[in-house]
Amino acid sequence: MTTRSPDREALIASPRRASIDSGNDSGGESYGRYSFDYADDDVDVIRPPDDMVRTIPGKLSIWTLLVVIMELCERFAHYGGSLMFTIYLQKILHQNKPQAIALNRGTQFMSYGTTILGAVIADQWLGKFKTILVFASLYFIGFVLLAISSTDYSVDRGYGLAGFGISVFLFIGFGTGGIKANVSSFMAEQIPLGYKATKVPGVYEDSKLTIERGFRYFYWSINLGAFFGQLICPQVAKLHSYAMAFTVPAIVFFVGIVVFIAGSKRYIKTKPQGTVLTKVWCCMRYARNSRKEGRSHWLEGALGARNVEWNDEFVIGLQRSLRACKIFLFYPVYMAVCGSMGDNFINQGLTMKRPDWLSVDQLNAVNCLVLVIAIPVFDNFVFPLLRRCGLRMGPIVRITTGYSIVVCAFIYVTVLQKVIYSTGPYYDFTGPDVPVGATNDISVWYQIVPYAAIAVAEIFASVTALELAYSQAPTELRSVLTAVYLSTICGGSLIGMVLALWGGDPQVLYVFAGETVVLGVLTVVFYFSFHHYDSIVAKQEQFKS
């Protein structure tokens, strides 16, 4: 901690609020007085110090890591459990391929369609910490019910499908939505904003970089949990039973809840702000009614308003949030395409030669393993090297890069599916004598390439979206904007449910080809529609510094 001098007192990070003034920028945003929140003595100053040469990300606190560990356990349960749905529905509950795909996408639709509800409950009534605990309890109960409904006793008496629907669509679905809407922003809130001196003169820890690191490792924990869940749960189902396999996620997630509660007295907790959506509506209506010529954005009509429940900071944050929502409009197609890993990829693998010890759904673990390895590599080597070279990638460039990688991966998947249908002995599996479980003479290991490629794409597209949802929203709207982003997974699942009608052989080839073309076109449209936002975000960060 550096020594505080009187002339720097106005810049000292403390529980007080520090405000700075700025005029209008050339990027189209108008700034009034903008305020920041800080906690205790975790940072030194909120503006760049005069002797600053460069900045680095800071270390994550133990309390931040407790949230990350809880997310790891939740994702173990989610991915370990949901990965088995496609085969479980076909093998145990006797659903055909299109039905299994539709039900699997339906579970994702429900899980991420309830995120807005979780965000509203957190922001208006309970706060993030209590909301996460309440929905985590529902989630845990759901997995217990799923394990019970998958026992031989339940399935033999016809309760299996009903039990699956109740446990997954109600308890696990609502539980996932409530947790996911709040947990990433709650993690980021444990990182105090500002600059902190290091032992090296001129080098400071920058909270913006620390938050970026936090989101990367948050996403890393998601995939570490998913990796072990996808590796362990299918093997338990293969060697023992689905009842035991669904019990494992319940146990692991219970441990995660206990870990999360352990930090309850030390977390930075933002109190519920009340009816934030009503506040948004009133602010937007006021801005519409107060529009004037010469304004660069229609929301600027709400700047400087008196005797209202919002301030200029909220208006500027709302303007950035709406811009982020425009970016998120392109995500449902991306989510629909990547969602194929949980069903269409598995069905593709079931038609390929594989070792007896391998359950084809376990190849999803390749995706998670690549992310577990790649995220620290990008965080410690790739991104710092780019920054040193003056090539810091803006969010739009990162997202475009992610989309482009997925397009390349699906060109490969489409060609692979064509090769499968061109290989004997069963070709496109439409002949009269095709047995159940038939495979063609082509190795399942060819699937490793798209699983790995999509993992790298997620570092650019998915992690960046989480960062935008946090950084572009005012404090009161962070859960809501995160929920809006996560609801794009819901939109992708809805697209997937429709495409499930053509999920069987040989129509799935045309589904892969169509998804490739559509995402390729949207990637080009996305970049040329939003590439100028990178300069706006860069100016915003300079201003906030």
C-alpha positions as CSV (number, residue, x, y, z in Angstrom):
1,M,0.0,0.0,0.0
2,T,1.5,3.4,-1.0
3,T,1.6,6.3,1.4
4,R,-1.5,8.6,1.1
5,S,-0.8,12.3,0.7
6,P,-3.4,15.0,1.2
7,D,-3.5,16.1,-2.4
8,R,-4.4,12.5,-3.4
9,E,-7.1,12.1,-0.8
10,A,-9.9,12.8,-3.3
11,L,-8.6,9.8,-5.3
12,I,-8.3,7.3,-2.5
13,A,-10.4,4.2,-2.8
14,S,-12.7,3.9,0.1
15,P,-16.4,3.1,0.9
16,R,-17.1,6.6,-0.3
17,R,-18.1,7.4,-3.9
18,A,-15.6,9.3,-6.0
19,S,-16.9,11.3,-9.0
20,I,-15.2,12.8,-12.1
21,D,-16.4,15.1,-14.8
22,S,-16.1,14.8,-18.5
23,G,-17.6,16.3,-21.6
24,N,-19.0,14.7,-24.7
25,D,-16.7,12.2,-26.6
26,S,-16.4,11.8,-30.3
27,G,-17.6,8.2,-30.1
28,G,-21.2,9.1,-29.6
29,E,-21.5,8.9,-25.8
30,S,-22.3,11.9,-23.6
31,Y,-20.9,11.8,-20.1
32,G,-22.1,13.8,-17.1
33,R,-20.8,13.1,-13.6
34,Y,-19.8,9.4,-13.4
35,S,-19.2,7.7,-10.0
36,F,-17.4,4.6,-8.9
37,D,-17.6,2.3,-5.8
38,Y,-14.6,0.9,-4.0
39,A,-14.1,-1.2,-0.9
40,D,-11.7,-0.6,2.0
41,D,-8.0,-0.6,1.3
42,D,-7.9,-3.1,-1.6
43,V,-6.8,-0.4,-4.1
44,D,-4.8,2.8,-3.9
45,V,-6.2,5.2,-6.5
46,I,-9.0,5.3,-9.0
47,R,-7.2,7.4,-11.6
48,P,-4.0,6.4,-13.4
49,P,-1.0,7.5,-11.2
50,D,1.4,10.0,-12.7
51,D,4.3,7.5,-12.5
52,M,2.4,4.6,-14.1
53,V,4.3,2.9,-16.9
54,R,2.1,-0.2,-17.4
55,T,-0.6,-2.1,-15.8
56,I,-1.1,-5.8,-14.9
57,P,-4.0,-7.9,-13.6
58,G,-4.1,-8.4,-9.9
59,K,-4.5,-11.7,-8.0
60,L,-8.0,-13.0,-7.2
61,S,-9.0,-13.0,-3.6
62,I,-9.9,-16.1,-1.7
63,W,-13.5,-14.9,-1.5
64,T,-13.7,-14.5,-5.3
65,L,-12.3,-18.0,-5.6
66,L,-15.0,-19.4,-3.3
67,V,-17.6,-18.2,-5.8
68,V,-15.5,-19.7,-8.6
69,I,-15.4,-23.1,-6.8
70,M,-19.1,-23.1,-6.3
71,E,-19.6,-22.5,-10.0
72,L,-17.1,-25.3,-10.8
73,C,-19.3,-27.7,-8.7
74,E,-22.5,-26.4,-10.3
75,R,-21.1,-26.9,-13.8
76,F,-19.9,-30.4,-12.9
77,A,-23.5,-31.2,-12.0
78,H,-25.0,-29.4,-15.0
79,Y,-22.7,-30.8,-17.7
80,G,-22.2,-34.1,-16.1
81,G,-25.9,-34.6,-15.8
82,S,-27.2,-33.0,-19.0
83,L,-24.6,-34.7,-21.2
84,M,-26.3,-38.1,-20.4
85,F,-29.7,-36.9,-21.4
86,T,-29.5,-37.7,-25.1
87,I,-28.5,-41.3,-24.6
88,Y,-30.6,-41.8,-21.5
89,L,-33.7,-40.6,-23.3
90,Q,-33.1,-43.0,-26.2
91,K,-31.7,-46.0,-24.4
92,I,-33.8,-46.0,-21.1
93,L,-36.9,-43.9,-21.9
94,H,-37.1,-45.2,-25.5
95,Q,-37.3,-41.8,-27.3
96,N,-36.2,-41.6,-31.0
97,K,-33.4,-39.3,-32.1
98,P,-35.5,-36.2,-33.0
99,Q,-37.5,-36.6,-29.7
100,A,-34.3,-36.9,-27.7
101,I,-32.8,-33.9,-29.4
102,A,-35.9,-31.8,-28.8
103,L,-36.2,-32.7,-25.1
104,N,-32.5,-32.1,-24.6
105,R,-32.7,-28.6,-26.2
106,G,-35.9,-28.1,-24.2
107,T,-34.0,-28.5,-21.0
108,Q,-31.5,-25.8,-22.1
109,F,-34.4,-23.6,-23.1
110,M,-35.9,-23.9,-19.7
111,S,-32.6,-23.5,-17.8
112,Y,-31.7,-20.2,-19.6
113,G,-35.2,-18.9,-20.2
114,T,-35.6,-18.4,-16.4
115,T,-32.5,-16.2,-16.1
116,I,-34.5,-12.9,-16.3
117,L,-36.6,-14.1,-13.4
118,G,-33.5,-14.8,-11.3
119,A,-32.1,-11.4,-12.1
120,V,-35.3,-9.6,-11.2
121,I,-35.6,-11.5,-7.9
122,A,-32.0,-10.6,-7.0
123,D,-32.1,-7.0,-8.0
124,Q,-35.5,-6.3,-6.6
125,W,-35.9,-8.4,-3.4
126,L,-33.2,-10.8,-2.2
127,G,-29.9,-9.6,-3.5
128,K,-27.5,-11.9,-5.4
129,F,-26.2,-14.0,-2.5
130,K,-29.6,-15.1,-1.2
131,T,-31.0,-15.6,-4.7
132,I,-28.1,-17.9,-5.6
133,L,-28.7,-19.9,-2.4
134,V,-32.5,-20.2,-3.0
135,F,-32.2,-21.4,-6.6
136,A,-29.2,-23.6,-5.7
137,S,-31.5,-25.4,-3.3
138,L,-34.1,-26.0,-6.0
139,Y,-31.3,-27.2,-8.3
140,F,-30.1,-29.7,-5.7
141,I,-33.6,-31.1,-5.1
142,G,-34.0,-31.5,-8.9
143,F,-31.0,-33.8,-9.2
144,V,-32.2,-35.8,-6.2
145,L,-35.6,-36.3,-7.9
146,L,-33.9,-37.1,-11.2
147,A,-31.8,-39.8,-9.6
148,I,-34.9,-41.3,-8.0
149,S,-36.9,-41.2,-11.2
150,S,-34.1,-43.0,-13.1
151,T,-34.1,-46.1,-10.8
152,D,-35.3,-49.4,-12.3
153,Y,-38.3,-49.2,-9.9
154,S,-39.5,-45.9,-11.3
155,V,-38.7,-46.6,-15.0
156,D,-40.4,-50.1,-14.9
157,R,-43.6,-48.5,-13.5
158,G,-43.7,-45.8,-16.2
159,Y,-42.6,-42.9,-14.0
160,G,-39.3,-42.3,-15.8
161,L,-40.3,-39.7,-18.4
162,A,-42.7,-37.9,-16.0
163,G,-39.9,-37.8,-13.4
164,F,-37.5,-36.5,-16.0
165,G,-39.8,-33.7,-17.0
166,I,-40.6,-32.6,-13.4
167,S,-37.0,-32.7,-12.1
168,V,-35.4,-31.2,-15.2
169,F,-37.9,-28.6,-16.5
170,L,-39.0,-27.3,-13.1
171,F,-36.4,-27.8,-10.4
172,I,-33.1,-28.0,-12.4
173,G,-34.4,-25.5,-15.0
174,F,-35.4,-22.8,-12.5
175,G,-32.4,-23.5,-10.4
176,T,-30.0,-23.0,-13.3
177,G,-31.7,-19.8,-14.4
178,G,-31.5,-18.2,-10.9
179,I,-27.9,-19.1,-10.4
180,K,-26.5,-18.2,-13.8
181,A,-28.2,-14.8,-13.8
182,N,-26.3,-13.7,-10.8
183,V,-23.2,-15.8,-10.1
184,S,-20.8,-14.3,-12.6
185,S,-21.6,-10.7,-11.7
186,F,-21.4,-11.6,-8.0
187,M,-18.0,-13.0,-8.6
188,A,-16.9,-9.8,-10.3
189,E,-18.3,-7.6,-7.5
190,Q,-15.7,-9.2,-5.2
191,I,-13.0,-7.4,-7.2
192,P,-12.5,-3.7,-5.9
193,L,-12.1,-1.1,-8.7
194,G,-9.0,1.0,-9.1
195,Y,-5.2,0.9,-9.3
196,K,-2.9,-0.8,-6.8
197,A,0.8,-0.3,-6.6
198,T,3.1,-3.3,-7.0
199,K,6.7,-3.7,-5.8
200,V,7.9,-2.7,-9.3
201,P,8.0,1.1,-9.7
202,G,5.6,2.3,-12.3
203,V,3.7,-1.0,-12.5
204,Y,0.2,-1.0,-11.1
205,E,-2.5,-3.6,-10.8
206,D,-5.5,-2.5,-12.9
207,S,-9.0,-3.6,-11.8
208,K,-10.2,-3.7,-15.4
209,L,-7.6,-6.3,-16.2
210,T,-8.3,-8.1,-12.9
211,I,-12.0,-8.4,-13.8
212,E,-11.0,-9.7,-17.3
213,R,-8.8,-12.3,-15.6
214,G,-11.7,-13.1,-13.2
215,F,-14.1,-13.8,-16.0
216,R,-11.5,-15.9,-17.8
217,Y,-10.9,-18.0,-14.7
218,F,-14.6,-18.1,-14.0
219,Y,-15.1,-19.6,-17.4
220,W,-12.0,-21.8,-16.8
221,S,-13.8,-23.2,-13.7
222,I,-16.9,-23.8,-15.7
223,N,-15.0,-26.0,-18.0
224,L,-12.9,-27.7,-15.4
225,G,-16.1,-28.7,-13.6
226,A,-17.7,-29.7,-17.0
227,F,-14.6,-31.7,-17.9
228,F,-14.7,-33.9,-14.8
229,G,-18.5,-34.1,-14.9
230,Q,-18.5,-35.3,-18.5
231,L,-15.6,-37.7,-17.9
232,I,-17.0,-39.3,-14.7
233,C,-20.8,-39.3,-15.0
234,P,-21.1,-41.2,-18.3
235,Q,-18.7,-43.8,-17.0
236,V,-20.7,-44.3,-13.9
237,A,-23.8,-44.8,-16.0
238,K,-22.0,-47.2,-18.3
239,L,-20.5,-49.3,-15.4
240,H,-23.3,-49.0,-12.9
241,S,-26.6,-47.3,-13.5
242,Y,-28.1,-43.9,-14.5
243,A,-29.6,-43.6,-11.0
244,M,-26.1,-43.6,-9.5
245,A,-24.8,-41.4,-12.4
246,F,-27.4,-38.7,-11.6
247,T,-26.6,-39.0,-7.8
248,V,-23.0,-38.0,-8.4
249,P,-23.8,-34.5,-9.6
250,A,-26.2,-34.0,-6.6
251,I,-23.4,-34.8,-4.2
252,V,-20.8,-32.6,-5.9
253,F,-23.2,-29.7,-6.1
254,F,-24.0,-30.0,-2.4
255,V,-20.3,-29.6,-1.7
256,G,-20.3,-26.5,-3.8
257,I,-23.2,-25.0,-1.9
258,V,-21.3,-25.6,1.4
259,V,-18.2,-23.9,0.0
260,F,-20.2,-20.9,-1.2
261,I,-21.9,-20.4,2.2
262,A,-18.4,-20.5,3.9
263,G,-17.6,-17.0,2.5
264,S,-21.0,-15.5,3.4
265,K,-19.6,-13.1,6.1
266,R,-16.8,-11.8,3.9
267,Y,-18.5,-11.3,0.5
268,I,-19.1,-7.8,-0.9
269,K,-22.9,-7.8,-1.2
270,T,-24.9,-5.3,-3.2
271,K,-28.2,-4.6,-1.6
272,P,-31.3,-5.0,-3.8
273,Q,-32.0,-1.7,-5.6
274,G,-35.8,-2.1,-5.9
275,T,-37.8,-2.0,-9.1
276,V,-34.9,-1.6,-11.5
277,L,-37.0,-2.5,-14.6
278,T,-39.6,0.1,-13.7
279,K,-36.8,2.6,-13.3
280,V,-35.5,1.6,-16.8
281,W,-39.0,2.0,-18.3
282,C,-39.5,5.5,-16.7
283,C,-36.0,6.6,-17.8
284,M,-36.6,5.5,-21.4
285,R,-40.1,7.1,-21.5
286,Y,-38.7,10.3,-20.1
287,A,-35.9,10.3,-22.7
288,R,-38.4,9.7,-25.6
289,N,-40.5,12.6,-24.5
290,S,-37.6,14.9,-24.0
291,R,-35.7,14.3,-27.3
292,K,-34.0,17.3,-28.8
293,E,-32.2,18.0,-32.1
294,G,-28.5,17.5,-32.1
295,R,-28.4,14.7,-29.5
296,S,-26.2,11.8,-30.6
297,H,-28.4,9.2,-28.8
298,W,-32.1,9.4,-27.9
299,L,-31.4,8.4,-24.3
300,E,-29.5,11.6,-23.8
301,G,-32.9,13.3,-23.3
302,A,-32.9,11.8,-19.8
303,L,-29.5,13.4,-18.9
304,G,-29.7,16.2,-16.3
305,A,-33.3,15.4,-15.3
306,R,-34.3,16.7,-11.9
307,N,-36.5,15.1,-9.2
308,V,-36.3,11.6,-10.8
309,E,-35.1,8.3,-9.5
310,W,-32.1,8.0,-11.8
311,N,-28.9,10.0,-12.3
312,D,-26.7,10.7,-15.3
313,E,-24.5,7.7,-14.5
314,F,-27.5,5.4,-14.8
315,V,-28.5,6.9,-18.2
316,I,-25.0,6.4,-19.6
317,G,-25.0,2.9,-18.3
318,L,-28.4,2.2,-19.8
319,Q,-27.2,3.5,-23.1
320,R,-24.2,1.1,-23.0
321,S,-26.5,-1.8,-21.9
322,L,-28.8,-1.3,-24.9
323,R,-25.7,-1.3,-27.2
324,A,-24.7,-4.6,-25.6
325,C,-28.2,-6.0,-26.2
326,K,-27.8,-5.3,-29.9
327,I,-24.6,-7.3,-29.9
328,F,-26.3,-10.2,-28.0
329,L,-29.0,-10.4,-30.8
330,F,-26.5,-12.3,-32.9
331,Y,-25.8,-14.9,-30.2
332,P,-28.8,-17.3,-30.5
333,V,-27.5,-18.7,-33.8
334,Y,-24.0,-19.1,-32.4
335,M,-25.6,-20.8,-29.3
336,A,-27.7,-23.1,-31.5
337,V,-24.7,-24.2,-33.5
338,C,-22.5,-24.8,-30.5
339,G,-25.4,-26.6,-28.8
340,S,-25.0,-29.4,-31.3
341,M,-22.2,-30.8,-29.2
342,G,-24.8,-32.0,-26.7
343,D,-26.9,-33.9,-29.2
344,N,-26.1,-33.9,-32.9
345,F,-22.4,-34.5,-32.3
346,I,-23.3,-37.4,-30.0
347,N,-25.6,-38.9,-32.5
348,Q,-22.9,-38.5,-35.1
349,G,-20.5,-40.3,-32.9
350,L,-22.9,-43.2,-32.3
351,T,-22.6,-44.0,-36.1
352,M,-18.8,-44.2,-35.9
353,K,-16.3,-46.9,-34.8
354,R,-15.1,-46.5,-31.2
355,P,-13.4,-48.4,-28.4
356,D,-15.6,-50.5,-26.1
357,W,-14.5,-48.5,-23.1
358,L,-15.6,-45.1,-24.6
359,S,-19.0,-43.6,-24.3
360,V,-19.4,-41.2,-27.2
361,D,-20.8,-38.4,-25.1
362,Q,-17.5,-38.4,-23.2
363,L,-15.9,-36.7,-26.2
364,N,-17.5,-33.5,-25.0
365,A,-14.8,-33.6,-22.3
366,V,-12.3,-32.8,-25.1
367,N,-14.0,-29.4,-25.4
368,C,-13.6,-28.7,-21.7
369,L,-10.1,-30.0,-21.5
370,V,-8.9,-27.7,-24.3
371,L,-10.5,-24.8,-22.4
372,V,-9.0,-25.7,-19.1
373,I,-5.5,-25.7,-20.8
374,A,-6.1,-22.8,-23.2
375,I,-7.6,-20.2,-20.9
376,P,-4.4,-20.0,-18.6
377,V,-2.3,-19.9,-21.8
378,F,-4.2,-17.1,-23.3
379,D,-4.4,-15.2,-19.9
380,N,-0.7,-15.5,-19.1
381,F,0.9,-15.5,-22.5
382,V,-1.3,-14.7,-25.6
383,F,-3.2,-11.6,-24.3
384,P,-0.3,-10.1,-22.4
385,L,1.9,-10.5,-25.5
386,L,-0.8,-8.8,-27.6
387,R,-1.0,-5.9,-25.1
388,R,2.8,-5.4,-25.1
389,C,2.7,-5.2,-28.9
390,G,-0.1,-2.6,-28.7
391,L,-2.6,-5.1,-30.2
392,R,-5.2,-5.3,-27.5
393,M,-8.3,-6.9,-29.1
394,G,-11.5,-5.1,-28.6
395,P,-14.7,-7.1,-27.8
396,I,-16.1,-7.0,-31.4
397,V,-12.9,-8.3,-32.8
398,R,-12.8,-11.1,-30.2
399,I,-16.4,-12.1,-30.8
400,T,-15.9,-12.1,-34.6
401,T,-12.8,-14.3,-34.1
402,G,-14.8,-16.7,-32.1
403,Y,-17.6,-16.9,-34.6
404,S,-15.2,-17.4,-37.4
405,I,-13.5,-20.3,-35.7
406,V,-16.9,-22.0,-35.2
407,V,-17.7,-21.5,-38.9
408,C,-14.5,-23.3,-39.8
409,A,-15.3,-26.1,-37.3
410,F,-18.7,-26.6,-38.8
411,I,-17.3,-26.8,-42.3
412,Y,-15.2,-29.7,-41.0
413,V,-18.3,-31.2,-39.3
414,T,-20.3,-31.0,-42.5
415,V,-17.6,-32.6,-44.6
416,L,-17.1,-35.3,-41.8
417,Q,-20.8,-36.2,-41.9
418,K,-20.6,-36.5,-45.7
419,V,-17.7,-38.8,-45.4
420,I,-19.6,-40.9,-42.8
421,Y,-22.5,-41.3,-45.3
422,S,-20.0,-42.2,-48.0
423,T,-18.4,-45.0,-45.9
424,G,-19.8,-48.5,-45.6
425,P,-21.2,-50.8,-44.5
426,Y,-24.4,-48.8,-43.7
427,Y,-23.7,-45.5,-45.5
428,D,-26.6,-43.1,-44.6
429,F,-28.4,-45.7,-42.4
430,T,-31.6,-45.6,-44.5
431,G,-31.4,-49.2,-45.7
432,P,-33.9,-52.0,-44.8
433,D,-31.5,-54.0,-42.7
434,V,-29.8,-51.4,-40.5
435,P,-29.5,-52.8,-36.9
436,V,-29.8,-50.7,-33.8
437,G,-26.4,-49.3,-32.9
438,A,-25.0,-49.7,-36.4
439,T,-21.7,-48.0,-37.2
440,N,-19.7,-47.2,-40.4
441,D,-16.0,-48.0,-40.7
442,I,-14.7,-44.5,-39.7
443,S,-13.1,-43.6,-36.4
444,V,-14.9,-41.5,-33.8
445,W,-11.6,-39.8,-33.1
446,Y,-12.1,-37.5,-36.1
447,Q,-14.6,-35.7,-33.9
448,I,-11.8,-34.3,-31.7
449,V,-11.1,-31.5,-34.1
450,P,-14.5,-29.6,-33.9
451,Y,-14.7,-30.2,-30.1
452,A,-11.3,-28.6,-29.7
453,A,-11.9,-25.8,-32.2
454,I,-15.2,-24.7,-30.6
455,A,-13.4,-24.6,-27.2
456,V,-11.0,-22.0,-28.5
457,A,-13.9,-20.1,-30.1
458,E,-15.6,-19.9,-26.7
459,I,-12.6,-18.0,-25.2
460,F,-13.2,-15.3,-27.7
461,A,-16.9,-15.2,-28.0
462,S,-18.5,-16.5,-24.8
463,V,-16.1,-15.1,-22.3
464,T,-16.2,-11.7,-24.0
465,A,-20.0,-11.7,-23.8
466,L,-19.9,-12.3,-20.0
467,E,-17.4,-9.4,-19.7
468,L,-19.7,-7.1,-21.7
469,A,-22.7,-8.0,-19.6
470,Y,-20.8,-6.9,-16.5
471,S,-18.8,-4.0,-17.7
472,Q,-21.4,-2.2,-19.8
473,A,-24.3,-2.2,-17.3
474,P,-24.7,0.1,-14.3
475,T,-24.6,-1.8,-11.0
476,E,-28.4,-2.2,-10.7
477,L,-28.6,-3.8,-14.2
478,R,-25.7,-6.2,-14.1
479,S,-27.8,-9.2,-13.2
480,V,-30.4,-8.2,-15.8
481,L,-27.9,-7.7,-18.6
482,T,-26.2,-11.0,-17.7
483,A,-29.6,-12.7,-17.8
484,V,-30.3,-11.1,-21.2
485,Y,-27.0,-12.6,-22.5
486,L,-27.8,-16.0,-21.0
487,S,-31.3,-15.9,-22.5
488,T,-29.5,-16.1,-25.9
489,I,-28.8,-19.7,-25.0
490,C,-32.5,-20.1,-24.5
491,G,-33.0,-18.7,-28.0
492,G,-30.4,-21.0,-29.4
493,S,-32.2,-23.9,-27.7
494,L,-35.4,-22.9,-29.4
495,I,-33.7,-22.9,-32.8
496,G,-32.3,-26.3,-31.9
497,M,-35.7,-27.7,-31.0
498,V,-37.0,-26.6,-34.4
499,L,-34.0,-28.1,-36.2
500,A,-34.5,-31.4,-34.2
501,L,-37.3,-32.2,-36.7
502,W,-34.4,-32.9,-39.2
503,G,-32.0,-34.4,-36.6
504,G,-32.2,-38.0,-38.0
505,D,-30.3,-39.6,-40.8
506,P,-29.6,-38.4,-43.5
507,Q,-31.3,-35.0,-43.0
508,V,-28.8,-34.0,-40.3
509,L,-26.2,-33.4,-43.1
510,Y,-28.3,-30.5,-44.4
511,V,-28.7,-29.2,-40.9
512,F,-25.0,-29.0,-40.4
513,A,-24.5,-27.3,-43.8
514,G,-27.3,-24.8,-43.2
515,E,-26.0,-23.9,-39.8
516,T,-22.5,-23.3,-41.3
517,V,-23.8,-21.0,-44.0
518,V,-26.1,-19.0,-41.8
519,L,-23.5,-18.4,-39.1
520,G,-20.9,-17.5,-41.7
521,V,-23.1,-14.8,-43.2
522,L,-24.1,-13.5,-39.8
523,T,-20.4,-13.3,-38.8
524,V,-19.7,-10.9,-41.7
525,V,-22.8,-8.9,-41.0
526,F,-22.0,-8.7,-37.3
527,Y,-18.5,-7.4,-37.8
528,F,-19.5,-4.7,-40.3
529,S,-22.4,-3.7,-38.1
530,F,-20.5,-3.3,-34.8
531,H,-16.8,-3.0,-35.5
532,H,-16.8,0.7,-34.6
533,Y,-17.9,-0.2,-31.1
534,D,-14.4,-1.3,-30.2
535,S,-13.2,2.3,-30.4
536,I,-16.2,3.5,-28.3
537,V,-15.4,0.9,-25.6
538,A,-11.8,1.8,-25.6
539,K,-12.7,5.5,-25.0
540,Q,-15.1,4.4,-22.3
541,E,-12.2,2.6,-20.5
542,Q,-9.9,5.6,-20.9
543,F,-12.6,7.8,-19.4
544,K,-13.3,5.4,-16.5
545,S,-9.5,5.3,-15.8
